[in-house]
Structures are given as structure tokens and as C-alpha cells.
Amino acid sequence: MTKAALTIAGSDSGGGAGIQADLKAFSALGVYGASVLTAITAQNTRTVAAVDPVHPEMILAQLHAVLDDIDIGAIKIGMVGGPEAIAALAPALPDRPLVLDPVMIAKSGAALLPDRAVAALIAGLLPRATLLTPNLPEAARLLDAPVARSEAEMLEQAHALRALGPHWVLMKGGHAEGPVCTDLLVGDGVLRLTAPRIVTRNTHGTGCSLSAAVAAGLAQGMDMDAAVTRAHRWLQGAIAAADRLGIGRGHGPVHHFHEVWA
């Protein structure tokens, strides 16, 4: 039977991030994708022009409809909207591996998570998360701390985030400087993942795609180290091939199907 994963996130009308990126990542890695829409954005590679949250009752209706019919192996949560949506969603989540990507700011710089929703995210969703996947600014905002500037500080913040509930924390080093990008998967131990930093402006949707790729691996029965390692390798290929797409005039998307398209 085909493995299935669920993404709970906002829509990106430009197709590079959010629900659209998640479904592409699932498909690229051989997993059937279902979705629960939390917000509609008017968005392209240059800007987020408008955001319209989906009513919490409709979010729950989508969730129940999917779970009533489809055997979901893992769940990825991205953009969740406001505290009302989080309060409705958190107690309704099933007992499945849950990858939480704390989406806060779009690549264009637009805020996607209101300040009043941060506390709700911490209280309602972090304790439910199997894996939390913050970039460095997101980790700092969750902890109300300065942005980590070294691997030692990344590790310290990962442990502080684990204390809030997630079983694992993947600290993503894409916002750091230097020729090498380092991610740290922190659980009972530490898995260090490195890759050469690829010079391109076409990195729209990297966070969404990585977390969805991990969820795909978990849905397929991989352990956390294997799922994160495969997702990390796949995303590096997607970034390296991003310039081949030539989509939009701003921050273009990564190439989700770089292993499939000729």
C-alpha cells in the first residue's frame, strides 16, 4: 500500500512554499500527500500581497475528513495562522509522527505568524512535536533570545527548545555565514549534517520542503536519523538545481523534482 503523509499549512499561490511545496516534496520522495489548508496567501516570488486565514472550524473539518478515510503515516505542520487555529488544531491531532516547522517569516520578509500566536504555538504544538525544525531566527524568536552565532550556541538553543516538548530539534544553519552550511539534529545525541553553501537567490520554500521531506521519510517507516539525512541530501540537490527552473523574478523555488525531470 502506498504510504501517505499529511501537510497542515498555508497555500502559496506562487507554488514555491507552503502546501504546494509540501505536496511536491511528498511526491518527489514517493509518498502520497493529503492537505489541510490553514490560510490562503496572495504570493509570488517577490512578495506576499495578502493573507486570509481559514476559519478554525474549516481547518478541523478538513482534518477530520482526511483522517476518516486516509491512513496517514506522518504529519507536517507549517504555517498555522493565529492562536485560535492553534487552539482548535492541537487537541485534534492524532498520534502520528509530527514534524513542526515554525513558519514565521516569508522569504520576502513578510510576517506569517502574529506575535500573539507565538505563545500559543509554544504551549499547544511544541509538546506534540516529534521533530521541531526551526531556522536560526525562528529558534531565537521561540526562545526570546539572540540569534545563535556558533555551533555551540545552536546546540545550546536546541536543548532549550527540547525542554519545551519536542523529542528532536533540527537546528537549520542556512541563515548563518560561511562557505559551509551546518544543520544539527539534536535528540538524545547529536547528528551533524554539513553541505557546501550554494550561491543562489532561488531558495524559496527550503524550510517547508525540508520538513515535508522528513515527514515523508517518517511516513515510510524510516527512523529519525535516516529521514533527516535523506531529506538533507535531497534538499541540497533541489537547491543546486533551482536555477534551472527560472521561475519568477524574485526568490524562485527550489527544484523539487531534480531527481525526476530530465
N, C-alpha and C positions, 0 to 999 in steps of 0.2 A: 504494500500500500504506500502511496506517495505521502511523504512527510509534509506537514503543514505548520506554518507559523502565522502569528497574528501581529500586525502593527497597529498601535493606537497612537495617532499623531495627526498633525495638521496637513492640509493639502498645499502643495506648491504648484501654482498654475504654470510656472516655468518648467516644471518637470525635473528639476535637479536635486531637490531635497525633499524632506517630509515623506508623506505617504508614497509619493511616486518613486523616490529614491529607494525606500524600503522594499517596495514590491519588486523593483528591478534587481536589488541585491538578492532577495529571496530567489527569484527566478534564475539569476546567473549562477547560483550555487545549488540549484536543483531542488528547491523547496517551493511548495505551493503557498501563495500568500493570500491571507484574508486581511480585512482592514476595518478599523473603527475610526471615523473622522471626528476630530475634536475642534477643528477650526478650518475656515476657508480663507486663504490669503490670495490677494491680487499681487502677484510677484513675478519678477523676471530675473535675469542675471545681474541687473543693476540696482533694483530697488524692491522694497515691499511697500506697495502703494496703499493697501488696506488689509485689515484683519477682521473677520467676522466669526466670533466663537459659536460653536454649535451648542444648543441648549443641553444641559446635563441629562435630561430625560431622553433625548435623542441619542446621546452617547451611550447610555445604558441600554436603550433598545437595540442599537447596533451590536453591542457586546453580547447581549443575551441571544440575539438571532444567530450570530456566528457560533457561539458555544453550544447552542441547542442542536446544531447539525454537523459541525465540522470538528474532527479530532485534532485539537491544537496542541502541538508539541512544545512550543515555547512562545513567549510574548515579548515584543519590544515596545517600549513606551518612549515617545519623543515629546513633541510639543503638546502640552495638556491644557493650556489656557489658564483660566482663573481658579481661585480656591474652591468655588462651587463645583466645578467639574472634578477637581481632585477629590473633594469630599464624597461625591457620588461614586466615583470610579473605584477608589481604594478598597472599600469593603466588598465590592462585587467581583474583584479579580479572583480567578480560580487558582488552585495550587499547581502552578506550572513554573518552569524556569522563567525568570523575568529579568530582562535587560532594560535598565532605565538610563536613557540618555537625557540629562537635564538641560534640554534646549532652552536657551535664554536669549541669545542674540543671533540674528541672521548674519550671513556673510557680508551683507550690505551695511551692517551696523544697526539695523532696526531691532528694537526690543521686542522679544516674543514671549517673555514671562514677566508679568507685572510684579513689582516689589512685594505687594501684599500676598502673592501666591507662593513666594519662596518658603515661608514658614509652613504653609500647608503641604508643600512638596516634601519638606524635611520630615514632618510629622506623619504624613499619610502614605507616602510612597517609598521613601528610603528604607523603612523597616521591612517592606515587602520585596525589595530588590534582591535578586540573586547576584547581579552584577550592576554596578554603577559606572558609567563611562564619561566622566567629566573632562573637558579640556582644562587648561590651567586657569583661565579667568573664571570658568564655571565653578571649579573647586574652591577658588578664593571667595566667590560670592556665597557659596553654600556655607562656608566656614567663617564668613566675615573676617577674612584675613588677607594679607598682601599676596599677590601672585607669586607662586613658587619660582625661584630663580636658579635652582640647582636640583640635581637628582636627590640629594639629601632632603631638601625641602619638599620635593614631590612625594617622597616616601613618608615623611612626617605627616603631610596632609592626607595621604591615602589612609594611614592608620586612624587619623582623626575622623575621616569620613566613615570608615568601617565601624567606628564606635557609635555611629548614628543608625546602624542597622544592616547595611548591605553585607552579604557574605564575601564578595570580592569587590575591589575597586580597580578599574583600569584608568590610570592617570595618563592622559594623552599629551605628548610633548610637542605637538605641532606648532604651538604658539611660542615655543622657546626659540632661541637663536643658535646659530652654528650650522656646520655642514652635515651633521648627523641628527636625525630625529629619534628620540628615545621615548618609548612608552613603558610604563611599569604596571604589571598585573600583580596586585597585592592581595593575598589571602593569608593562609597560614604560612606561606612562603612568598617569595618574590620571583616573578618571571620578567626578565629584562628583554625587550624587543627593540631592535635598532634597525634603521634603514637610512640610506643617503637622502638628504633633503632634496627634493625635486623642485627646481625653479620653474614655476608656472603660476599664473593667476587663476587657472581653471581648477579650483578646489571646492566649488560649491557642492554642499551635500556630503562632505567627507565624514563628518561625525554621524550623521544619520545612516550612511551606508555602512560604516564600520560596525555600529551597534546592531544593525539589521543582519549583517553577515555573521556576527557572533550568535545571534538568536537562531539563525539558520542552522549553524553547527550544533547548537544545543538541541534543536528540534530533531536533528538527525542522530542524536544519541552520543555526540562527542562529549568528552569531559571538558572542563573549562579551559585548561591549558591548550588543548588541541583546537578548540573552537576559536579561541582568541588568536592563536598562532596562524591558523589558516586565514582568518579574517584580515589580519595584519598584512600577510603576504599578498592576498587578493587585492586589498585596497591600494597597496604600493603599485601594483600593476595597473589599477584603474586610474591612479593619478599620473603615472608615467605615460599613459595613452590618452590622457584627457585632451591634449592639444590637437589630436587627430579629429576630434568631433567638430570643433569650430562652431559651437552653439552660442548665440548671443554676443553682445558687445561689452559685457562686464565680466563678472566672475562666473565662467562657464562651469558645467557639471563635469564630474569625473566620468570615465568611460566604464560603466558597469559591465558591459559585455565585451570587454577587451579580449577575453579568452574564447569568445564565440564568433564574433563578427570577423570576416576576412579583412 
